[in-house]
């Protein structure tokens, strides 16, 4: 959770994606979801962010 807080304070999409990736890898899907959602606000044109966000939703069972 600490990397997510640090990334949010930095406020750039790259840091938020990295925090989301770390959370996703450690199976902390809720933190990953929040990080990716925040990253979409920072960089709404990033396809990579939306792919990661969709993958996280699918992993959480929201694939419809």
C-alpha positions as CSV (number, residue, x, y, z in Angstrom):
1,X,0.0,0.0,0.0
2,X,2.9,2.4,0.7
3,X,4.1,2.3,-3.0
4,X,0.6,3.3,-4.0
5,X,0.6,6.3,-1.6
6,X,4.0,7.4,-2.8
7,X,2.9,7.1,-6.5
8,X,-0.2,9.1,-5.7
9,X,1.8,11.9,-4.2
10,X,4.1,12.0,-7.2
11,X,1.1,12.2,-9.4
12,X,2.5,10.8,-12.6
13,X,1.1,8.0,-14.6
14,X,4.4,6.1,-14.8
15,X,4.7,5.9,-11.0
16,X,1.1,4.9,-10.7
17,X,1.4,2.1,-13.3
18,X,4.5,0.8,-11.5
19,X,2.7,0.8,-8.2
20,X,-0.2,-1.0,-9.8
21,X,2.0,-3.5,-11.4
22,X,3.7,-4.2,-8.1
23,X,0.3,-4.6,-6.3
24,X,-1.0,-6.8,-9.1
25,X,2.1,-9.1,-8.9
26,X,1.6,-9.5,-5.2
27,X,-2.1,-10.2,-5.7
28,X,-3.3,-7.0,-4.0
29,X,-5.9,-6.5,-6.6
30,X,-7.7,-3.7,-4.8
31,X,-4.6,-1.5,-4.6
32,X,-3.7,-2.3,-8.2
33,X,-7.2,-1.3,-9.3
34,X,-6.9,2.1,-7.5
35,X,-3.5,2.7,-8.9
36,X,-4.6,2.0,-12.5
37,X,-7.7,4.1,-12.0
38,X,-5.6,7.0,-10.8
39,X,-3.2,6.5,-13.7
40,X,-6.1,6.9,-16.2
41,X,-6.9,10.3,-14.7
42,X,-3.2,11.3,-15.0
43,X,-2.9,10.0,-18.6
44,X,-6.3,9.3,-20.2
45,X,-4.7,8.6,-23.6
46,X,-2.6,5.7,-22.4
47,X,-3.8,2.4,-23.8
48,X,-1.4,0.5,-21.5
49,X,-3.2,1.8,-18.5
50,X,-6.6,0.7,-19.8
51,X,-5.3,-2.7,-20.7
52,X,-3.9,-3.2,-17.1
53,X,-7.1,-1.8,-15.7
54,X,-9.2,-4.2,-17.7
55,X,-7.0,-7.1,-16.7
56,X,-7.4,-6.3,-13.1
57,X,-11.1,-6.1,-13.4
58,X,-11.1,-9.5,-15.1
59,X,-8.9,-11.0,-12.4
60,X,-11.4,-9.7,-9.8
61,X,-14.2,-11.5,-11.7
62,X,-15.7,-8.4,-13.4
63,X,-15.1,-9.7,-16.9
64,X,-18.5,-9.0,-18.3
